[in-house]
Amino acid sequence: MMAKLLRFIRSIPYSLCFSISGYIFITAFIISLIAFFVFDTWYPETGFAMHMAWVVLLIGFYQKERDWFSTNAYIKDSKSIIEDAKTLASILSMAGLLNLLGVFNNVSTVYGNIFTLAMVLLYAGYILLCSGFALSILIRLMKQRPHIQIKRLTLCMYVMGGIMVILQIIIPDGSSILAHFLSACTAFLAIYNTRGLSWFEGISRDQKIDLAWSMMIISISTILIAIDYEGRTMQALNITTYYIEPLIATIGIWLFVNASRLAILSLYSLPTAGLLDRKSLEFSTLAQLTSNAIHSEGIDAIISDTMELLPKSIQLEGIYCRIHAFNEDHIRFSGRLGTELSLLLNNTFISDWISRLNEPETLYELPIPANPQSLFFSQSILAIPLKKNGIVFGEIVLSDTQSYHFTPEDEAILRAFCESINIATEHMALISISKEHDRLENEMMIAKSVHQSLLPQTIIQPTGYAIKCFSLSAKEVGGDFYDVFRLANGNTCIIIADVSGKGIPAAFLMATLRGTILSFQSANFGAKEILTEIQLNLSSILESHMFITVSCLIIEESKGTIQFARAGHMPLIHLKGGELTEYKPRGIGIGLTKDIDVFSDHLEELHLQLSTGDLCFLFTDGLTEMLDIQQDSEQFFKMHDPEPEQIIEAVSKSVSALPNDVIRDDITIIAIKKTEDVPFV
């Protein structure tokens, strides 16, 4: 039953408890006045209602502290303590004023004076509300710096408080001395428990001012209340809330001692509070600027943060900031002298002075060469250049109307800001590089898909022949190209090419080469004529430093022969009965000359008769570079099973065995085997 009651009490919002307590007190107040009018006497039963109002008020403060403990326990929560202290000061001052003004000279007249009765009830209500607030602050301060004995001391305080209440109930008239002795002991335990000031160490100057005046008001008010405590306060509480009067006395003693101590400490620390606030502000603004610098996505945002945060750390009348980034000057100026600064920087004397600086430096008085007509209000100027790798990319300039305004400490702060800006600009440069890298990667992926689409997806297999192909790019987009297609006369044409260079430019040339090949597939060209057509179409668009090597092999199925021509490409490998032969007909690369006659004169076409079982290989220079690392090229072709599939698989395994950084060129190989003789038709 008790557990359910406790759960119910804990579920009540503290704002509702405060409202209920206020309603109980107002009801008791009105009933007492009505009873006085009707019966012409005091109605003492309302004292029970006053007790209930105080209990509900404490439950509300307990609920409020539970919410605070759940989020802020053991945190230096100076803000909420100071706000509660200000509220307590305003309420307690009302009780002190009632006592000071003497609106009731003797509490005993409550039985014959309705005005005195109303003032006594109001006075008691103020005292009860202040005790609730003070108890809340007491508990809060006890949690700010917990020590090893705090649980035992707190338990002792609760036990002595309970004994005080029990004594008041059991011995109404004879327990005053003992109860008040316990009250004093409990108050000193509370003072000992709240001696920690960790929450006070980091508060600002304005907070110390608020704390000082509120604690002084609390101290003065408690003195006014205690001046005639037995004649007024104690009697008023005995009439309304007799059982808890010693507890309120305990809170009052603690409140006076603690408020006096905090008021003295606040006043004592005020002279240095401004300096500490400035140091704290400097650290916080630098930390904020560094954080913003890491997360900023633009130079303008970095300048805006500088213009906003720097005046918080340094007193100034004008600020000018310029950062040169991404081939553009980003300039901002602000303050009463901001526009004047932008004009001053056009002065040769000032601009030359800034260009010579390596560290922050101050012009304590503006020299005559910078202000010949005495038109400018600026007197002190503090400047620092922004440098990266010894190169100036901007500057920050501050000004003020007073001579000798800026200090060495201001120079140190400006230097720290300069370092943060350097970090920010470096970060922006890295972001720009990263974005450019991402853009290039996306373009390379697109080019890679285009490259793959240019290569044949299926390989035509002429009657009596087997053809297998393998191609690997050294980069995302390679420069190797091959195609297998039929000509109009039924012959099968095999093209293999190597574009000088790699990457996207090579991919564009391959796309052009592919289009050129498609344009004459319907013709009946021979190998030499095909290479000549490629030269005619591509030589005019190739830049001087680019060329293409191409080999063309045409299978004449009906004759059992092949035509072979090459434009500066790798030789044709012919494997027959274990004997390997290289064929190197004359030819120069596509684009090495613009003269078609010169190209044709140097181009030779070879005709070769193949027998069943013969193997031919077309490849690019990337294969020879790879084989030279592992073994001799000739031995590689001889030692494998003379089947196109096995040759291609061997090449694939050899490539897989090499580290990625070793493969520096594209690798392409086409294996052609004559499997049977085709009868002439």
C-alpha positions in Angstrom: 0.0 0.0 0.0 2.8 2.4 0.9 4.7 1.5 -2.3 1.6 2.4 -4.4 1.2 5.6 -2.5 4.9 6.5 -3.2 4.5 5.7 -6.9 1.4 7.9 -7.0 3.2 10.8 -5.3 6.1 10.5 -7.7 3.8 10.5 -10.7 2.4 14.0 -9.8 4.0 16.8 -11.8 5.8 19.3 -9.6 3.9 22.2 -11.1 0.7 20.6 -10.0 2.1 20.2 -6.5 3.0 23.9 -6.4 -0.6 24.8 -7.5 -2.2 22.5 -5.0 0.0 24.0 -2.2 -1.0 27.5 -3.2 -4.7 26.6 -3.3 -4.5 25.0 0.1 -2.8 28.1 1.6 -5.3 30.6 -0.1 -8.2 28.5 1.1 -6.8 28.4 4.7 -6.2 32.1 4.5 -9.8 32.9 3.4 -11.4 30.5 5.9 -9.4 32.1 8.7 -10.6 35.6 7.8 -14.2 34.5 7.3 -14.1 32.6 10.7 -12.7 35.8 12.3 -15.6 37.8 10.9 -18.2 35.2 11.9 -16.9 34.1 15.3 -14.8 37.2 16.1 -11.9 34.9 17.0 -9.0 33.0 15.4 -9.8 29.6 13.9 -6.8 27.6 14.9 -7.7 24.4 12.9 -6.5 26.1 9.8 -3.0 25.5 11.1 -3.4 21.9 9.9 -4.1 23.2 6.4 -1.0 25.3 6.6 1.0 22.2 7.5 -0.5 20.4 4.5 0.3 23.2 2.2 3.9 23.1 3.3 4.1 19.3 2.9 2.6 19.5 -0.6 5.0 22.3 -1.4 7.9 20.2 -0.4 6.6 17.3 -2.5 6.6 19.7 -5.4 10.2 20.7 -4.8 11.1 17.1 -4.4 9.6 16.3 -7.8 11.3 19.3 -9.3 14.7 18.1 -8.0 14.1 14.5 -9.2 13.7 15.9 -12.7 16.9 17.9 -12.3 18.8 15.0 -10.8 17.8 12.7 -13.8 19.6 15.0 -16.2 22.0 17.3 -14.3 23.1 15.5 -11.1 26.8 15.9 -10.3 27.1 18.6 -13.0 28.4 22.1 -12.1 24.9 23.6 -12.6 25.5 27.2 -11.5 22.7 28.6 -13.7 19.8 26.9 -12.0 21.2 27.6 -8.5 21.6 31.3 -9.3 18.1 31.6 -10.8 16.6 29.9 -7.7 18.6 32.2 -5.5 17.2 35.3 -7.3 13.7 34.0 -6.9 14.3 33.2 -3.2 15.7 36.7 -2.7 12.6 38.4 -4.1 10.2 36.3 -2.0 12.3 36.5 1.2 12.6 40.3 0.9 8.8 40.5 1.1 8.8 38.7 4.5 11.7 40.9 5.6 9.8 44.0 4.7 6.7 42.9 6.6 8.9 42.4 9.6 10.8 45.7 9.1 7.7 47.8 8.6 6.1 46.4 11.7 2.7 45.9 10.2 2.0 43.7 13.2 3.6 44.8 16.5 2.6 41.8 18.5 1.4 38.4 17.2 -0.8 38.1 20.2 -3.1 40.8 18.8 -4.1 38.3 16.1 -6.9 37.3 18.3 -8.5 40.7 18.2 -7.3 42.4 15.0 -8.2 41.0 11.5 -5.5 43.1 9.8 -2.9 41.6 12.1 -4.3 38.1 11.4 -4.1 38.6 7.6 -0.5 39.9 7.9 0.5 37.0 10.2 -0.9 34.5 7.8 0.7 36.2 4.8 4.0 36.4 6.7 3.8 32.7 7.5 3.1 31.9 3.9 6.2 33.8 2.7 8.3 31.9 5.3 6.9 28.5 4.2 7.5 29.3 0.6 11.0 30.6 1.3 11.9 27.5 3.3 10.8 25.3 0.4 13.0 27.2 -2.0 15.9 27.2 0.5 15.6 23.5 1.0 15.7 22.9 -2.7 18.9 25.0 -3.0 20.3 23.1 0.0 19.8 19.7 -1.6 21.1 21.0 -4.9 24.3 22.3 -3.3 24.8 19.1 -1.4 24.9 17.2 -4.8 27.4 19.6 -6.4 30.4 18.2 -4.7 29.6 14.9 -3.0 32.1 13.5 -0.6 32.6 10.1 1.1 30.6 11.0 4.2 27.7 12.8 2.5 25.2 9.9 2.8 25.9 9.5 6.5 25.7 13.2 7.2 22.5 13.5 5.1 21.0 10.6 7.0 21.9 12.3 10.3 20.2 15.5 9.1 17.0 13.6 8.2 17.0 11.8 11.6 17.5 15.0 13.6 14.8 16.7 11.6 12.4 13.8 12.3 13.2 14.0 16.0 12.5 17.7 16.0 9.0 17.1 14.6 8.3 14.3 17.0 9.4 16.3 20.0 7.1 19.1 18.9 4.2 16.7 18.6 4.8 14.7 21.8 5.9 17.6 24.1 4.2 20.7 22.7 5.2 23.0 25.5 8.5 21.6 26.9 10.6 20.6 23.9 11.6 24.1 22.6 15.2 24.2 23.9 16.0 20.6 22.8 14.3 21.1 19.5 16.2 24.3 18.7 19.4 22.8 19.9 18.9 19.9 17.4 17.9 22.6 14.8 21.3 24.4 15.3 23.2 21.1 15.0 21.3 20.2 11.9 22.0 23.6 10.4 25.8 23.2 11.0 25.7 19.8 9.4 24.0 21.4 6.3 26.7 24.1 6.3 29.4 21.4 6.3 27.7 19.5 3.6 27.5 22.5 1.3 31.0 23.8 1.7 32.0 22.7 -1.8 32.1 25.5 -4.4 33.0 23.6 -7.6 29.9 25.1 -9.3 31.0 28.6 -8.3 34.4 28.4 -10.0 33.4 28.8 -13.6 30.5 31.3 -13.4 30.7 34.6 -15.3 31.0 38.1 -14.0 27.3 38.8 -14.7 26.4 35.7 -12.8 28.6 36.7 -9.9 26.8 40.1 -9.8 23.4 38.4 -9.7 24.6 36.0 -7.0 26.1 38.8 -5.0 23.0 41.0 -4.9 20.6 38.1 -4.3 22.7 36.7 -1.5 23.0 40.1 0.1 19.2 40.5 0.0 18.8 37.0 1.5 21.3 37.8 4.3 19.7 41.1 5.1 16.2 39.6 5.0 17.2 36.7 7.3 18.7 39.3 9.8 15.4 41.3 9.7 13.4 38.1 10.4 15.8 37.0 13.1 15.9 40.4 15.0 12.7 39.6 16.8 12.5 35.9 16.0 10.9 34.8 19.3 8.4 37.7 19.4 7.2 37.6 15.8 8.5 34.9 13.5 8.5 32.0 16.0 5.1 33.1 17.3 3.6 33.4 13.8 4.9 29.9 12.9 3.7 28.5 16.2 0.2 29.7 15.4 0.2 28.4 11.8 2.7 25.6 11.5 3.9 24.8 15.0 5.3 21.3 14.3 7.7 22.3 11.7 8.9 25.6 13.2 12.3 24.0 14.3 12.9 22.7 10.8 12.3 26.2 9.4 14.7 27.6 12.0 17.3 25.1 10.8 16.8 26.2 7.2 17.0 29.8 8.3 20.3 29.4 10.1 21.9 27.5 7.1 20.5 30.1 4.7 22.0 33.1 6.5 25.4 31.5 6.9 25.6 30.3 3.3 24.1 33.4 1.8 26.6 35.6 3.7 29.5 33.5 2.6 28.5 33.4 -1.1 27.8 37.2 -1.1 31.3 37.9 0.3 32.9 35.5 -2.2 31.0 37.0 -5.1 32.0 40.5 -4.2 35.6 39.5 -3.5 36.0 37.8 -7.0 34.3 40.5 -9.0 37.5 42.5 -9.8 39.1 39.5 -11.5 35.8 38.1 -12.9 36.0 40.3 -16.1 39.5 39.0 -16.9 38.5 35.4 -16.4 35.4 35.9 -18.5 37.5 37.3 -21.3 39.9 34.4 -21.2 37.0 32.0 -21.2 35.4 33.9 -24.1 38.7 33.7 -26.0 39.0 30.0 -25.6 35.4 29.4 -26.5 35.5 31.6 -29.6 38.7 29.9 -30.8 37.2 26.5 -30.2 34.1 27.5 -32.0 36.1 28.9 -35.0 38.2 25.8 -35.2 35.0 23.6 -35.1 33.3 25.7 -37.7 36.5 25.6 -39.8 36.4 21.9 -39.9 32.8 21.7 -40.9 32.6 24.8 -43.2 32.0 24.2 -46.9 32.9 27.6 -48.2 35.4 30.4 -47.9 32.6 32.9 -47.3 31.4 30.9 -44.3 34.9 31.0 -42.8 35.2 34.7 -43.3 31.7 35.2 -41.7 32.7 33.2 -38.7 35.9 35.2 -38.3 34.0 38.5 -38.6 31.5 37.3 -36.0 33.8 35.7 -33.4 36.9 37.9 -33.5 35.1 41.1 -32.1 34.0 38.9 -29.1 37.7 38.3 -28.2 39.2 41.7 -29.1 37.7 45.1 -28.6 37.7 46.9 -31.9 36.0 49.5 -34.0 36.6 48.0 -37.5 37.6 44.7 -39.0 38.7 43.8 -42.6 39.3 40.3 -43.9 40.5 39.1 -47.3 41.2 35.5 -48.4 42.4 34.7 -51.9 41.1 31.2 -52.8 40.1 29.4 -55.9 41.4 32.2 -58.1 39.1 34.7 -56.4 39.4 37.4 -53.7 36.9 37.0 -50.9 36.6 40.3 -49.0 34.5 41.4 -46.0 34.7 44.4 -43.7 32.4 45.5 -40.8 32.3 47.8 -37.8 32.1 51.5 -37.5 35.6 51.8 -39.1 35.2 48.9 -41.5 34.7 51.0 -44.7 37.5 53.3 -43.6 39.8 50.3 -43.3 39.0 49.2 -46.9 40.1 52.6 -48.1 43.2 52.6 -45.9 44.4 49.4 -47.4 44.6 51.1 -50.8 47.2 53.4 -49.2 50.7 52.5 -50.4 52.2 53.0 -46.9 49.7 50.6 -45.3 49.7 48.0 -48.0 53.6 47.9 -48.1 53.7 47.6 -44.3 51.3 44.6 -44.3 53.2 42.9 -47.1 56.4 43.0 -45.0 54.8 41.4 -41.9 55.4 37.8 -40.8 53.7 38.0 -37.5 50.9 40.2 -36.0 52.1 43.8 -35.6 50.4 47.0 -34.4 50.6 50.6 -35.6 49.9 52.3 -32.3 49.4 55.6 -34.0 48.4 56.1 -37.6 51.4 57.8 -39.3 51.0 60.9 -41.4 51.9 59.2 -44.7 48.8 57.0 -44.2 46.5 59.9 -43.3 47.9 63.1 -44.9 44.7 65.0 -44.8 43.6 63.8 -41.3 40.5 62.3 -42.8 40.5 59.0 -41.1 39.4 58.3 -37.5 41.5 55.1 -37.2 44.4 55.5 -34.8 45.5 52.0 -33.8 45.8 49.3 -36.5 46.6 45.7 -35.8 47.3 43.5 -38.9 48.4 39.9 -39.7 49.1 38.4 -43.1 47.6 35.0 -43.9 50.4 32.8 -45.3 50.7 29.3 -46.7 54.1 27.8 -47.6 55.5 31.4 -47.4 53.0 32.8 -49.9 50.5 35.5 -48.7 46.9 34.6 -49.6 45.1 37.3 -47.5 45.2 39.4 -44.4 43.2 40.4 -41.3 43.3 44.0 -40.2 41.7 45.5 -37.1 41.4 49.2 -36.2 40.3 51.4 -33.3 39.9 55.2 -32.7 42.2 55.2 -29.7 46.0 55.3 -29.9 47.8 52.4 -28.2 44.6 50.5 -28.0 45.7 47.0 -29.0 47.9 45.0 -26.7 50.4 42.1 -27.1 47.6 39.8 -25.8 45.4 41.0 -28.7 48.2 40.1 -31.1 48.4 36.6 -29.6 44.6 36.1 -30.0 44.8 37.3 -33.6 47.7 34.9 -34.3 45.5 32.0 -32.9 42.7 33.1 -35.2 45.1 33.2 -38.1 46.1 29.6 -37.4 42.5 28.5 -37.3 41.8 30.2 -40.7 44.9 28.5 -42.1 43.4 25.2 -41.0 40.0 26.1 -42.5 41.5 27.0 -45.9 43.6 23.9 -45.9 40.5 21.9 -45.1 38.6 23.7 -47.9 41.4 22.9 -50.4 41.3 19.2 -49.3 37.5 19.2 -49.8 37.9 20.7 -53.2 40.5 18.1 -54.2 38.3 15.4 -52.8 35.3 16.6 -54.8 37.4 16.8 -57.9 38.7 13.3 -57.3 35.1 12.1 -56.8 34.1 13.8 -60.0 37.0 12.3 -62.0 36.2 8.8 -60.5 32.6 9.2 -61.7 33.7 10.2 -65.1 36.2 7.3 -65.2 33.4 4.9 -64.2 31.3 6.3 -67.1 34.2 6.0 -69.5 34.9 2.5 -68.3 31.3 1.5 -69.1 31.7 3.1 -72.5 35.0 1.3 -73.0 33.4 -2.0 -72.2 30.6 -1.3 -74.6 33.0 -0.7 -77.4 34.5 -4.2 -77.1 32.6 -7.1 -78.7 30.4 -8.9 -76.3 30.5 -12.1 -78.3 33.2 -13.4 -80.6 32.4 -14.6 -84.1 33.7 -18.1 -84.7 34.4 -18.6 -88.5 33.9 -22.1 -89.9 37.0 -24.2 -89.2 38.6 -21.7 -86.8 38.4 -21.0 -83.0 39.0 -17.5 -81.7 39.5 -16.5 -78.0 40.2 -13.0 -76.6 41.5 -11.6 -73.3 41.8 -7.9 -72.3 42.7 -6.1 -69.1 43.1 -2.4 -68.5 45.9 -1.0 -66.4 43.6 1.8 -65.3 39.8 2.2 -65.1 39.9 3.1 -68.8 42.6 1.5 -71.0 43.9 2.3 -74.5 43.6 -1.2 -76.0 40.9 -2.1 -78.5 39.9 -5.1 -80.5 37.0 -6.2 -82.6 36.0 -9.3 -84.7 33.5 -8.8 -87.5 32.5 -10.1 -90.9 33.1 -8.2 -94.1 30.7 -8.1 -97.0 32.5 -10.9 -98.8 32.1 -13.3 -95.9 35.7 -13.0 -94.7 36.3 -12.5 -90.9 38.3 -9.4 -89.9 40.1 -9.1 -86.6 41.3 -5.7 -85.5 43.6 -5.1 -82.5 44.8 -1.6 -81.6 46.7 0.2 -78.9 46.0 3.9 -78.4 48.9 5.9 -77.0 48.1 7.1 -73.5 45.4 5.9 -71.1 42.3 7.1 -69.4 39.5 9.2 -70.9 41.4 10.6 -74.0 42.3 7.1 -75.1 38.6 6.1 -74.6 37.5 8.9 -76.9 39.9 7.8 -79.6 38.7 4.2 -79.2 35.1 5.4 -79.7 36.2 7.2 -82.9 38.1 4.1 -84.1 35.0 1.9 -83.4 32.9 4.3 -85.5 35.4 4.2 -88.3 35.4 0.4 -88.3 31.6 0.3 -88.4 31.6 2.6 -91.4 33.4 0.1 -93.7 32.2 -3.3 -92.5 29.9 -3.4 -95.5 32.9 -3.1 -97.9 35.2 -5.8 -99.3 38.5 -4.3 -98.1 41.7 -6.1 -97.6 43.9 -5.8 -94.5 46.1 -3.0 -96.1 43.0 -1.1 -97.3 41.4 -1.2 -93.9 44.5 0.3 -92.2 44.6 3.0 -94.9 41.0 3.9 -94.3 41.7 4.2 -90.6 44.6 6.5 -91.3 42.4 8.7 -93.6 39.7 9.0 -90.9 41.8 9.5 -87.8 45.1 11.1 -88.7 43.5 14.6 -89.0 42.0 14.5 -85.5 44.9 13.1 -83.6 47.0 15.5 -81.7 50.7 15.7 -82.5 51.7 13.7 -79.4 49.1 10.9 -79.9 49.1 7.9 -82.3 47.5 4.5 -82.6 49.2 1.2 -83.5 46.9 -1.2 -85.3 47.1 -4.8 -86.6 44.5 -6.2 -89.1 44.1 -9.9 -89.7 41.5 -11.2 -92.3 40.6 -14.9 -92.3 39.8 -16.1 -95.8 37.8 -19.2 -94.8 37.3 -20.6 -98.3 41.0 -20.4 -99.1 42.5 -21.4 -95.7 44.7 -18.3 -95.8 45.0 -15.1 -93.8 45.9 -11.5 -94.8 47.9 -9.6 -92.2 49.0 -6.0 -92.1 50.2 -3.9 -89.2 50.5 -0.1 -88.6 53.4 0.0 -86.1 51.8 -2.7 -84.0 53.3 -5.9 -82.4 54.2 -8.8 -84.7 52.0 -11.7 -85.5 53.0 -14.9 -83.7 52.5 -18.1 -85.8 52.9 -21.5 -84.0 53.1 -24.5 -86.3 54.2 -27.9 -85.1 56.1 -26.5 -82.1 57.9 -24.0 -84.2 57.3 -20.3 -83.5 57.6 -17.7 -86.2 57.2 -13.9 -85.9 55.9 -11.9 -88.8 56.7 -8.2 -88.9 55.4 -6.6 -92.2 56.3 -3.0 -92.6 54.0 -0.2 -91.3 54.0 3.0 -89.3 51.5 4.0 -86.6 48.3 5.8 -87.3 48.8 9.5 -86.9 52.6 9.5 -87.0 52.3 11.1 -90.4 49.5 13.1 -92.0 50.7 12.2 -95.5 48.6 9.3 -96.8 51.0 8.5 -99.5 53.9 8.2 -97.1 51.7 6.0 -94.9 50.7 3.7 -97.8 54.2 3.4 -99.1 55.4 2.1 -95.8 52.5 -0.3 -95.4 53.0 -4.0 -96.3 50.4 -6.7 -96.5 51.3 -10.4 -95.8 49.4 -13.5 -97.0 49.9 -16.7 -95.0 48.7 -20.3 -95.7 47.5 -22.0 -92.5 47.2 -25.7 -91.8 45.0 -27.5 -89.4 46.3 -27.1 -85.8 48.1 -23.9 -86.6 47.9 -21.1 -84.0 48.2 -17.3 -84.5 48.4 -14.7 -81.8 47.7 -11.0 -81.9 48.6 -9.0 -78.8 49.6 -5.6 -77.4 52.9 -4.6 -75.8 51.4 -4.9 -72.3 51.6 -8.7 -72.7 55.3 -8.7 -73.6 56.0 -6.4 -70.6 54.2 -8.8 -68.3 55.8 -11.9 -69.8 59.3 -10.4 -69.5 58.8 -10.0 -65.8 57.9 -13.7 -65.4 59.5 -15.6 -68.2 60.6 -15.5 -71.9 57.7 -14.7 -74.3 58.6 -17.4 -76.8 58.8 -20.1 -74.1 55.4 -19.0 -72.8 53.7 -19.6 -76.2 55.5 -23.0 -76.7 55.0 -24.5 -73.2 51.2 -24.3 -73.0 48.6 -26.6 -74.5 48.1 -25.4 -78.1 44.4 -24.5 -77.6 43.1 -20.9 -77.5 41.2 -21.5 -74.2 44.3 -22.8 -72.4 46.5 -20.0 -73.7 43.9 -17.3 -72.6 43.6 -19.1 -69.2 47.4 -19.1 -68.8 47.5 -15.4 -69.5 44.8 -14.7 -67.0 46.6 -16.7 -64.3 49.9 -14.9 -65.0 48.2 -11.5 -64.7 46.5 -12.5 -61.5 49.8 -13.5 -59.9 51.2 -10.0 -60.4 50.7 -7.1 -57.9 48.4 -4.3 -59.3 51.2 -1.8 -59.2 53.4 -4.0 -61.5 50.8 -3.9 -64.3 51.6 -0.6 -65.9 50.1 -1.1 -69.4 47.0 -2.6 -70.9 47.1 -6.3 -71.8 45.2 -7.7 -74.8 45.7 -11.0 -76.6 43.7 -12.8 -79.3 44.4 -16.5 -80.0 43.3 -17.9 -83.4 43.5 -21.6 -84.2 42.6 -23.4 -87.4 40.6 -26.4 -86.3 39.8 -28.0 -89.7 40.1 -27.5 -93.4 37.1 -25.9 -95.1 36.4 -27.2 -98.7 36.6 -24.5 -101.4 33.2 -23.6 -102.7 
